[in-house]
């Protein structure tokens, strides 16, 4: 009876799956530990007193009341002991209680992330699509007026701070033209369950457009250069000699070669997008995770800030991990080499 030659190949792919997943689990575990230690150390040495930040400078408390709050929050313990208690709770799935919202940190993150996800997701998709299209156009017309205009605009946008762009967008579209509201995730004075889908979209457009500008420039400039390099290769010259030109030439020989770098940059931009959302949400008073992180930092809400930091690190790592999986399906070279198990 002949042995099945396919079985060893399947076992090899299964081994690659286990090895790949194991390596990524080890990476995320090490990353989470380093993030925990680094963030807690910075907060412990920030010089901000959590009690003073929480009750305010004008609050009148007796020494006994003040000491009771300190003891209740465990601030009378050494920093190392506080970190040990907090880390042990994290292992058990308890991220603690927010000092600002007086709710479990996991609940606060869940509520805030729902709002931020809509904003960041919309901005992420817009930046990827618009940036890729502009990059293709600029690369196809390299050295001519479409390329010069797109390149100039992108260089200006990539050097512009997020908060400055947000203020300009508010002044132009919110104050002068009055097309969009100046901020918030819905009309002021309305309960969350009373806000309609149209009102949410109306309040979302301006901050999403502002946030998408962060990623458009980088993707457009990178895609432009990659496409220009591809169009200067020998095999494209040979294709032109055979009569191929225009959109058909770019579609057949260019898009496949620039797709992977564009995807790489798009998923790598998640980190910048998350950082930009902190500034954008502050300017637009958008009640998302970025605004909660800012409040936690200013008011020394250590449990909430640590929880948001861990969540954001996991969020960015997951984006890069998904990118690796997509590479394996798109690129035959990666599929046969680095990530054979994706076939």
Residue pairs with C-beta under 8 A, 6 or more apart in sequence:
12 340
13 340
13 341
13 343
14 341
16 339
16 340
16 341
17 341
20 339
20 341
24 321
27 317
28 314
28 317
31 313
31 317
32 310
32 313
32 314
35 309
35 310
35 313
36 83
36 87
36 90
36 306
36 310
37 83
39 305
39 306
39 309
40 79
40 83
40 86
40 302
40 306
43 300
43 302
43 305
43 306
44 79
44 82
44 83
46 300
48 299
48 300
49 300
50 73
50 75
50 99
50 299
50 300
50 301
50 302
51 66
51 69
51 70
51 73
51 75
53 298
53 299
53 300
54 99
54 100
54 299
54 300
54 301
55 61
55 69
61 69
67 76
70 76
73 99
74 82
74 85
75 82
77 85
86 96
86 302
86 303
86 306
89 95
89 96
90 310
94 104
95 104
95 105
95 106
95 109
95 303
95 306
95 307
95 310
96 104
96 105
96 303
96 306
96 307
97 103
97 104
97 105
97 303
98 104
98 105
98 108
98 296
98 301
98 303
98 304
99 299
99 300
99 301
99 302
99 303
99 304
100 295
100 296
100 299
100 301
100 304
101 108
101 304
105 303
105 304
105 306
105 307
106 307
108 292
108 304
108 307
109 289
109 292
109 307
109 308
109 311
112 287
112 288
112 289
112 291
112 292
113 288
113 289
113 311
115 185
115 286
115 287
115 288
115 289
116 277
116 281
116 286
116 288
116 289
116 290
118 200
118 204
119 204
119 207
119 208
119 211
119 277
119 280
119 281
119 286
119 288
120 211
120 273
120 274
120 277
122 204
122 208
122 212
123 207
123 208
123 209
123 210
123 211
123 212
123 214
123 215
123 273
123 277
124 212
124 215
124 266
124 269
124 270
124 273
126 208
126 209
126 212
126 216
127 211
127 212
127 213
127 214
127 215
127 216
127 219
127 266
127 269
127 273
128 215
128 219
128 262
128 266
130 212
130 216
130 220
131 215
131 216
131 217
131 218
131 219
131 220
131 223
132 219
132 220
132 223
132 262
134 150
134 154
134 216
134 220
134 223
134 224
135 219
135 220
135 221
135 222
135 223
135 224
135 226
135 227
135 258
135 262
136 223
136 224
136 227
136 250
136 254
136 255
136 258
137 146
137 147
137 150
138 146
138 147
138 150
138 151
138 220
138 223
138 224
139 147
139 223
139 224
139 225
139 226
139 227
139 228
139 231
139 254
139 258
140 227
140 231
140 250
140 254
141 147
142 224
142 228
142 231
147 224
150 220
150 224
151 221
151 224
154 216
154 217
154 220
154 221
155 217
155 221
157 165
157 213
157 216
157 217
158 217
158 218
158 221
160 213
161 279
162 210
162 211
162 213
162 214
162 276
162 279
162 280
163 279
163 280
163 282
163 283
165 210
165 213
166 207
166 210
166 279
166 280
166 283
166 284
167 283
169 206
169 209
169 210
170 182
170 183
170 206
170 283
170 284
173 179
173 180
173 206
174 180
174 181
174 182
174 206
175 182
180 202
180 203
180 205
180 206
181 187
181 202
181 203
181 206
182 284
183 203
183 207
183 283
183 284
183 285
183 286
184 203
184 284
184 285
184 286
184 287
185 195
185 200
185 203
185 204
185 286
185 287
185 288
186 192
186 195
186 199
186 200
186 203
187 195
187 199
187 203
190 199
206 284
207 280
207 281
207 284
207 286
210 280
210 283
210 284
211 273
211 276
211 277
211 280
214 269
214 272
214 273
214 276
215 266
215 269
215 272
215 273
218 265
218 269
219 262
219 265
219 266
219 269
222 261
222 262
222 265
223 258
223 261
223 262
226 257
226 258
226 261
226 262
227 250
227 254
227 258
230 236
230 253
230 254
230 257
230 258
231 250
231 254
235 253
236 249
236 253
236 254
239 249
239 252
239 253
240 249
244 252
244 253
259 330
260 327
260 330
260 331
263 323
263 326
263 327
263 330
264 323
264 327
266 323
267 319
267 320
267 322
267 323
268 320
268 323
270 315
270 316
270 319
270 320
271 316
274 290
274 312
274 315
274 316
277 288
277 289
277 290
278 290
278 291
278 293
278 294
279 290
280 286
280 290
281 287
281 288
281 289
281 290
281 291
281 294
282 290
282 291
282 294
285 291
289 308
289 311
289 312
292 304
292 308
293 305
293 308
293 309
293 312
295 301
296 302
296 304
296 305
296 308
297 305
324 339
325 339
325 342
327 334
327 339
328 334
328 335
328 338
328 339
328 341
328 342
328 343
329 335
329 342
334 342
335 342
335 343
